[in-house]
């Protein structure tokens, strides 16, 4: 079901191409096979005309990170692409924004340690311009949560992009060493660029990321490591 469990990863359901050092992973996310659920529950549903994975926090959630790890997704540099949709879950506090994104270079020995880009869909068309400017976010857990980065470097690790809650949104992340870019809606230029990834030049797993207050959907994931 949905509990944090031992990270014994088996390659299940993914399409793997190439050597063990450089594997392309293609997952339509129409099955829970090959996924490691961390404090969440997941099921395949139809959402806005497409089949994908619906993810929410587990029924017995008491705190901690909420992730879906992609088994066999060892990733250092390269590209991660998928479509996602997010909105505040039923009963969420009014301040919740439908936080949804992608974690990468997740430490398999400590899954609370990772780099992450995420979206705040509720902010995308807010009446307040400052709130709009907080539509996308980079974080590096656990040392650099959003509030530390915002306080120390206002406007550097966040940006605006047009978003609609619960709407499928195409996202691409490109990673090279200590630099990463977030591309939204198929744009040629990044919406948010980070030149100093806080964990340095590291490697780890790829994860579907959501806040515990979010009702999240994911589909059509492709991970292409750099050659």
Rosetta silent file (secondary structure, phi, psi, omega in degrees, C-alpha in Angstrom):
SEQUENCE: XXXXXXXXXXXXXXXXXXXXXXXXXXXXXXXXXXXXXXXXXXXXXXXXXXXXXXXXXXXXXXXXXXXXXXXXXXXXXXXXXXXXXXXXXXXXXXXXXXXXXXXXXXXXXXXXXXXXXXXXXXXXXXXXXXXXXXXXXXXXXXXXXXXXXXXXXXXXXXXXXXXXXXXXXXXXXXXXXXXXXXXXXXXXXXXXXXXXXXXXXXXXXXXXXXXXXXXXXXXXXXXXXXX
SCORE:     score description
SCORE:     0.000 S_00000001
   1 L     0.000 -108.157 -163.781    0.000    0.000    0.000 S_00000001
   2 L  -136.709   21.191 -174.285    1.520    3.302    1.012 S_00000001
   3 L   -92.383  157.813  170.312    3.904    3.111    3.869 S_00000001
   4 L   -65.040  124.669 -176.797    7.569    4.080    3.903 S_00000001
   5 L  -131.623  174.039 -177.232    9.286    0.776    3.272 S_00000001
   6 L   -63.953  142.943 -175.163   12.798   -0.512    2.677 S_00000001
   7 L   -90.263   70.490  173.873   14.323    0.750   -0.551 S_00000001
   8 L  -100.911   99.915 -167.860   14.963   -2.571   -2.251 S_00000001
   9 L   -91.932  128.787  175.003   14.538   -1.537   -5.846 S_00000001
  10 L  -117.093  143.771  177.681   13.487   -3.935   -8.574 S_00000001
  11 L   -81.991  107.298 -177.206   13.103   -2.923  -12.189 S_00000001
  12 L  -135.788  125.070  171.976    9.411   -3.413  -12.828 S_00000001
  13 L    84.515  -17.283 -178.176    7.287   -1.823  -15.510 S_00000001
  14 L   -86.303  151.247  172.691    9.950    0.560  -16.840 S_00000001
  15 E   -96.389  114.859 -173.311   11.276    0.401  -20.358 S_00000001
  16 E  -112.312  129.392 -175.857   15.048    0.395  -19.959 S_00000001
  17 E  -130.171  130.258  175.276   17.362    1.015  -22.897 S_00000001
  18 L   104.899 -168.281 -176.061   21.171    1.053  -22.873 S_00000001
  19 L   -80.127  169.412  179.495   23.841    0.147  -20.362 S_00000001
  20 L   -62.237  -28.505 -178.777   23.458    0.099  -16.582 S_00000001
  21 L   -79.110  -22.053 -174.296   25.385    3.400  -16.460 S_00000001
  22 L  -144.298   91.298 -175.512   23.104    5.173  -18.957 S_00000001
  23 L  -115.088  132.448  169.932   19.505    4.015  -19.089 S_00000001
  24 E   -86.678  129.608  179.005   16.542    5.702  -20.701 S_00000001
  25 E  -114.505  123.955  177.514   13.439    5.170  -18.578 S_00000001
  26 E  -122.934  119.680 -179.174   10.002    5.542  -20.160 S_00000001
  27 E  -135.158  119.323  176.646    6.945    5.132  -17.959 S_00000001
  28 L   -70.663  -14.123 -177.988    3.403    6.105  -18.983 S_00000001
  29 L    61.630   41.213  173.854    2.473    5.973  -15.275 S_00000001
  30 L  -109.337   21.969  176.531   -0.584    3.850  -15.984 S_00000001
  31 L  -157.202  153.446  175.987    0.501    1.265  -13.416 S_00000001
  32 L   -91.375   -0.661  177.467    1.901    1.332   -9.900 S_00000001
  33 L   -66.399  142.084  178.911    4.467   -1.319  -10.777 S_00000001
  34 L    78.919   13.359 -179.082    8.056   -0.134  -10.543 S_00000001
  35 E  -119.136  143.462  176.194    7.164    2.658   -8.109 S_00000001
  36 E  -111.618  113.681 -174.826    8.203    3.116   -4.483 S_00000001
  37 E   -90.592  123.941 -178.932    5.507    4.972   -2.514 S_00000001
  38 E  -114.166  102.400  178.607    6.742    7.165    0.328 S_00000001
  39 L    62.172   24.958 -179.987    3.921    8.295    2.661 S_00000001
  40 E  -134.939  165.949  168.055    1.438    8.358   -0.241 S_00000001
  41 E  -120.459  150.151 -174.704   -1.234    6.263   -1.901 S_00000001
  42 E  -143.088  145.142  174.413   -1.529    6.006   -5.673 S_00000001
  43 E  -151.531  155.388  178.376   -3.970    4.683   -8.251 S_00000001
  44 E   -85.150  129.466 -178.072   -4.457    4.921  -12.000 S_00000001
  45 E  -139.614  169.385  168.303   -7.361    7.183  -12.984 S_00000001
  46 E   -95.090  128.174  178.519   -8.734    9.188  -15.888 S_00000001
  47 E  -136.282  119.268  178.922   -8.120   12.911  -15.413 S_00000001
  48 L    51.451   43.178  173.337   -9.116   15.563  -17.944 S_00000001
  49 L    87.639    1.372 -178.333   -9.268   13.035  -20.757 S_00000001
  50 E  -132.585  148.399  176.637   -5.988   11.223  -20.055 S_00000001
  51 E   -86.034  136.688  179.100   -4.978    8.219  -18.009 S_00000001
  52 E  -164.486 -172.402 -176.924   -2.364    8.817  -15.327 S_00000001
  53 E   -97.317  121.942  173.378   -1.348    8.299  -11.746 S_00000001
  54 E   -95.035  129.825 -175.476   -3.352   10.015   -9.011 S_00000001
  55 E  -130.908  132.447  172.739   -1.324   10.523   -5.843 S_00000001
  56 E  -140.490  168.125  179.101   -2.305   11.824   -2.397 S_00000001
  57 E   -63.600  154.494 -177.576   -0.870   11.428    1.073 S_00000001
  58 L   -69.182  156.991 -177.663   -1.480    8.090    2.732 S_00000001
  59 L   -63.869  -29.040 -179.520   -4.474    7.585    5.016 S_00000001
  60 L  -102.970   24.947 -178.129   -2.195    7.035    8.007 S_00000001
  61 L   -61.432  130.415  178.054    0.115    9.954    7.190 S_00000001
  62 L  -124.541    3.646  179.331    1.693   11.493   10.304 S_00000001
  63 L   135.691  167.206  179.966    4.350   13.691    8.703 S_00000001
  64 L   102.474  177.959 -177.702    7.426   13.591    6.506 S_00000001
  65 L   -70.156  153.225  178.572    8.058   13.789    2.792 S_00000001
  66 L  -122.996  111.072 -172.215    5.550   12.607    0.202 S_00000001
  67 E  -143.056  155.051  164.928    7.178   11.073   -2.866 S_00000001
  68 E  -120.387  110.497 -178.576    6.809    8.413   -5.534 S_00000001
  69 E   -87.774  140.433  179.009   10.265    7.103   -6.377 S_00000001
  70 E   -91.648  111.181 -177.329   10.984    5.620   -9.799 S_00000001
  71 L   -65.495  136.783  179.164   12.757    2.336   -9.272 S_00000001
  72 L    77.962   15.804 -173.305   15.909    1.885  -11.326 S_00000001
  73 L  -100.446   43.641  178.490   16.110    5.591  -12.192 S_00000001
  74 L   -53.580  122.171 -170.116   19.740    6.313  -11.283 S_00000001
  75 E  -141.568  131.542  173.694   20.201    9.874  -12.520 S_00000001
  76 L  -119.225  -69.885  176.819   22.999   12.415  -12.462 S_00000001
  77 L  -120.104  156.882  178.474   22.796   14.619  -15.563 S_00000001
  78 E   138.310 -150.727 -173.031   20.269   14.644  -18.394 S_00000001
  79 E  -129.872  139.185  174.090   16.605   15.378  -18.982 S_00000001
  80 E  -123.179  125.437 -179.787   13.396   14.524  -17.135 S_00000001
  81 E  -129.718  144.390  175.241   10.071   15.101  -18.921 S_00000001
  82 E  -170.387  173.962  168.875    6.471   14.467  -17.913 S_00000001
  83 E  -114.063  141.880 -179.916    3.002   15.961  -17.609 S_00000001
  84 E  -143.277  161.831  177.897    1.560   16.755  -14.212 S_00000001
  85 E  -148.219  141.793 -178.489   -1.472   18.425  -12.648 S_00000001
  86 E  -149.230  151.623  176.510   -2.059   19.565   -9.102 S_00000001
  87 E  -156.498  158.518  175.569   -4.589   21.248   -6.867 S_00000001
  88 E   -60.406  136.916  178.294   -5.177   21.549   -3.129 S_00000001
  89 L   -70.654  159.714  177.824   -6.732   18.372   -1.770 S_00000001
  90 L   -55.641  131.546  178.994  -10.186   18.431   -0.221 S_00000001
  91 L    85.536    0.022  179.597   -9.983   19.967    3.224 S_00000001
  92 L   -68.004  151.346  176.946   -6.588   21.612    2.645 S_00000001
  93 L   -60.252  155.095 -177.024   -5.903   24.932    4.339 S_00000001
  94 L   -62.934  -24.971 -179.078   -6.655   28.064    2.306 S_00000001
  95 L   -80.640   -2.401 -179.676   -2.966   28.879    2.033 S_00000001
  96 L   -78.297  146.487 -170.460   -2.156   25.699    0.108 S_00000001
  97 L  -119.456    6.613 -177.919   -1.307   26.130   -3.590 S_00000001
  98 L    77.970   37.350 -173.436   -1.434   22.619   -5.079 S_00000001
  99 E   -57.048  125.047 -176.461    2.339   22.128   -4.798 S_00000001
 100 E  -154.433  140.828 -178.778    3.534   19.540   -7.331 S_00000001
 101 E  -174.410 -151.779 -175.730    6.819   18.768   -9.060 S_00000001
 102 E  -132.655  127.774  170.362    9.816   16.503   -9.584 S_00000001
 103 E   -96.452  143.001  178.601   12.554   15.494   -7.171 S_00000001
 104 E  -140.649  161.106 -172.865   15.865   14.396   -8.656 S_00000001
 105 E    53.724   42.277  177.594   19.158   13.051   -7.357 S_00000001
 106 E   -71.467  127.346  179.866   17.213   11.557   -4.452 S_00000001
 107 E   -69.706  116.172 -178.121   19.602    9.838   -2.036 S_00000001
 108 L   -66.393  -17.614  177.430   18.510    6.157   -1.911 S_00000001
 109 L   -90.225  -14.993  179.797   19.923    5.901    1.626 S_00000001
 110 E  -151.433   90.327 -171.305   18.042    9.003    2.806 S_00000001
 111 L   -72.924   -0.829  172.452   14.981    9.784    0.683 S_00000001
 112 L   -89.732    5.778  179.679   14.479   13.106    2.465 S_00000001
 113 L  -115.204  115.421 -176.216   17.614   14.383    0.721 S_00000001
 114 E  -168.071  166.102  167.287   17.086   15.587   -2.853 S_00000001
 115 E   -96.167  155.911 -176.476   16.954   18.479   -5.340 S_00000001
 116 E  -158.983  137.403  163.523   13.506   19.556   -6.539 S_00000001
 117 E  -111.224  135.845  175.347   11.632   21.849   -8.890 S_00000001
 118 E  -143.221  163.863 -179.579    7.940   22.308   -8.198 S_00000001
 119 E  -109.130  152.997  170.230    4.934   24.371   -9.271 S_00000001
 120 E  -118.662   84.423 -171.961    2.329   26.280   -7.279 S_00000001
 121 H   -57.270  -34.513 -178.873   -0.631   26.122   -9.710 S_00000001
 122 H   -63.215  -27.962 -177.845   -2.958   28.284   -7.588 S_00000001
 123 H   -76.686  -19.661 -170.509   -0.459   31.161   -7.870 S_00000001
 124 H   -57.812  -34.057 -179.311   -0.340   31.151  -11.672 S_00000001
 125 H  -126.555   32.506  177.847   -3.353   33.420  -12.159 S_00000001
 126 L   -65.891  153.350  177.862   -3.560   35.083   -8.766 S_00000001
 127 L   -72.127  -23.494 -177.708   -4.729   38.702   -8.636 S_00000001
 128 L   -92.403  123.343 -175.930   -1.620   39.617   -6.641 S_00000001
 129 H   -64.572  -37.648  178.914    1.546   39.997   -8.747 S_00000001
 130 H   -61.613  -39.517  176.976    3.876   39.026   -5.917 S_00000001
 131 H   -64.386  -40.019  176.668    1.940   35.775   -5.504 S_00000001
 132 H   -59.558  -37.107 -178.713    2.245   35.151   -9.249 S_00000001
 133 L   -66.234  -10.848  177.285    6.001   35.574   -8.953 S_00000001
 134 L  -104.810   35.358 -177.623    5.983   32.543   -6.657 S_00000001
 135 L   -78.633  -29.990  177.318    4.518   30.161   -9.274 S_00000001
 136 E  -125.278  156.956 -174.258    7.652   27.979   -9.576 S_00000001
 137 E  -150.616  140.192  165.438   10.232   27.008   -6.978 S_00000001
 138 E  -106.775  137.861  172.470   13.594   25.275   -6.594 S_00000001
 139 E  -138.727  161.852  177.195   14.434   23.658   -3.241 S_00000001
 140 E  -137.376  100.139 -173.711   17.179   21.390   -1.955 S_00000001
 141 E   -87.099  146.530    3.728   16.034   19.253    0.956 S_00000001
 142 L   -95.097   -8.078 -170.601   16.618   19.107    3.794 S_00000001
 143 L   -74.991  -29.128 -172.796   19.046   22.010    4.148 S_00000001
 144 E  -125.615   73.687  173.552   17.440   24.520    1.774 S_00000001
 145 L   -71.045  170.547 -173.566   13.634   24.593    2.036 S_00000001
 146 H   -57.654  -40.927 -174.282   11.734   27.302    0.169 S_00000001
 147 H   -69.546  -31.978  176.275   11.533   29.739    3.066 S_00000001
 148 H   -68.354  -43.937  179.531   15.301   29.704    3.658 S_00000001
 149 H   -66.143  -39.873  179.943   16.018   30.362   -0.005 S_00000001
 150 H   -65.642  -40.591 -179.479   13.370   33.092   -0.228 S_00000001
 151 H   -68.573  -42.881 -175.895   14.687   34.862    2.854 S_00000001
 152 H   -78.969  -34.057 -174.629   18.349   34.656    1.832 S_00000001
 153 L  -140.574   73.118 -176.400   17.943   35.253   -1.921 S_00000001
 154 L   -56.813  129.899  174.613   14.546   36.803   -2.759 S_00000001
 155 L    81.763   -6.580 -175.644   13.429   36.117   -6.330 S_00000001
 156 L   -83.521  -36.770 -174.200   16.434   33.962   -7.262 S_00000001
 157 L  -109.751   19.264  177.225   14.942   30.492   -6.792 S_00000001
 158 E  -139.616  159.229  176.721   11.331   31.307   -7.816 S_00000001
 159 E  -161.482  171.520  177.561    9.665   32.666  -10.935 S_00000001
 160 L   -94.205  144.184  164.412    6.349   33.267  -12.689 S_00000001
 161 L  -154.742  147.819 -179.883    4.713   31.018  -15.244 S_00000001
 162 L   -70.035  124.406 -178.632    1.074   30.781  -16.295 S_00000001
 163 L  -138.494  152.507  175.486   -0.571   27.847  -14.517 S_00000001
 164 L  -129.242  125.766  178.690   -4.098   26.548  -13.958 S_00000001
 165 L   -55.114  137.681  175.147   -4.920   24.275  -11.015 S_00000001
 166 L    73.412    0.095  179.211   -5.733   20.674  -12.014 S_00000001
 167 L   -89.931  137.913  175.948   -4.743   21.253  -15.674 S_00000001
 168 L   -58.877  131.473 -176.107   -2.217   18.939  -17.316 S_00000001
 169 E  -132.308  125.550  179.355    1.064   20.849  -17.582 S_00000001
 170 E   -80.616  130.651 -177.472    4.118   19.748  -19.548 S_00000001
 171 E  -130.787  139.069  174.339    7.349   20.031  -17.569 S_00000001
 172 E  -133.861  135.874  176.397   10.960   19.372  -18.556 S_00000001
 173 E  -120.829  127.991  177.089   13.998   19.543  -16.289 S_00000001
 174 E  -114.571  127.753 -174.629   17.515   19.670  -17.705 S_00000001
 175 E  -124.205  133.468  177.700   20.421   18.961  -15.343 S_00000001
 176 E  -147.106  102.457  179.769   24.144   19.411  -15.993 S_00000001
 177 L    66.226 -117.732  179.211   26.530   19.300  -13.051 S_00000001
 178 L  -101.463   14.586 -179.728   25.507   22.029  -10.628 S_00000001
 179 E  -117.357  140.648  177.234   23.167   23.718  -13.134 S_00000001
 180 E  -148.837  147.149  177.890   19.517   22.896  -13.801 S_00000001
 181 E  -128.086  141.830  176.271   16.664   24.488  -15.726 S_00000001
 182 E  -105.665  121.836 -179.813   12.900   24.109  -15.419 S_00000001
 183 E  -114.481  131.885 -175.128   10.985   24.323  -18.719 S_00000001
 184 E  -125.070  143.862  177.771    7.183   24.580  -18.674 S_00000001
 185 L    62.850   28.268  177.832    4.555   24.230  -21.454 S_00000001
 186 L    72.929   17.113 -178.102    7.161   23.009  -23.947 S_00000001
 187 L   -65.871  149.784  177.109    9.030   26.331  -23.928 S_00000001
 188 L   -78.396  -25.440 -179.168   12.470   26.581  -25.531 S_00000001
 189 L  -109.867  146.866 -178.113   13.755   28.774  -22.709 S_00000001
 190 L   -69.577  141.767  171.551   13.707   27.882  -19.013 S_00000001
 191 L   -73.271  -34.820 -179.660   11.116   29.388  -16.716 S_00000001
 192 E  -141.868  130.152 -178.550   13.553   29.018  -13.832 S_00000001
 193 E  -120.585  131.169  178.420   17.318   28.581  -14.010 S_00000001
 194 E  -123.073  125.554 -177.050   19.509   27.466  -11.092 S_00000001
 195 L  -106.619    3.355 -177.250   23.290   27.604  -11.420 S_00000001
 196 L  -140.708   63.459  177.529   24.214   26.418   -7.931 S_00000001
 197 L   -52.073  128.206 -165.569   22.451   23.180   -7.073 S_00000001
 198 L   -70.691  -23.282  177.717   22.958   22.968   -3.336 S_00000001
 199 L   -91.903    7.819  177.600   23.996   19.307   -3.167 S_00000001
 200 L    73.465 -158.682 -178.317   26.660   19.855   -5.787 S_00000001
 201 L   -86.513   89.276 -173.690   27.393   17.449   -8.614 S_00000001
 202 L  -123.122 -174.771  176.734   25.644   14.372   -7.236 S_00000001
 203 L  -145.039  164.693  179.711   23.436   11.508   -8.410 S_00000001
 204 E   171.505 -161.461 -177.505   20.387    9.612   -7.194 S_00000001
 205 E   -87.174  165.511  172.119   16.845    8.566   -8.008 S_00000001
 206 E  -103.358  140.347  179.688   14.043   10.481   -9.693 S_00000001
 207 E  -136.989  147.344  170.397   10.814   11.017   -7.784 S_00000001
 208 E   -82.520  124.518 -169.983    7.345   12.423   -8.367 S_00000001
 209 E  -112.708  140.015  173.330    7.015   15.112   -5.718 S_00000001
 210 E  -150.789  154.548  171.721    3.955   16.590   -3.999 S_00000001
 211 L   -80.897  153.594 -177.008    3.152   18.399   -0.792 S_00000001
 212 L   -63.525  -14.735  179.615    1.011   16.488    1.677 S_00000001
 213 L   -91.020    3.890 -168.157   -1.825   19.006    1.071 S_00000001
 214 E  -107.318  142.603  165.758   -1.984   18.292   -2.679 S_00000001
 215 E   -97.944  114.064 -168.471   -4.110   16.145   -4.967 S_00000001
 216 E  -119.146  150.157  175.865   -1.599   15.276   -7.695 S_00000001
 217 E  -134.171  142.498 -179.994   -1.634   13.645  -11.129 S_00000001
 218 E  -139.622  144.907  176.282    1.321   12.466  -13.241 S_00000001
 219 E  -153.820  157.883  170.730    1.615   10.929  -16.714 S_00000001
 220 E    50.699   66.013  178.446    4.101   10.113  -19.495 S_00000001
 221 E   -90.571  132.909  173.895    7.433   10.220  -17.682 S_00000001
 222 E  -132.866  130.179  177.718   10.685    9.998  -19.649 S_00000001
 223 E  -119.776  120.777 -178.335   14.153   10.130  -18.090 S_00000001
 224 E  -121.579  101.469  177.740   17.087   10.514  -20.480 S_00000001
 225 E   -66.556  151.287  175.877   20.544   10.498  -18.813 S_00000001
 226 L   -66.072  147.100  179.726   23.301   12.480  -20.475 S_00000001
 227 L   -76.846    0.000    0.000   25.655   10.418  -22.598 S_00000001
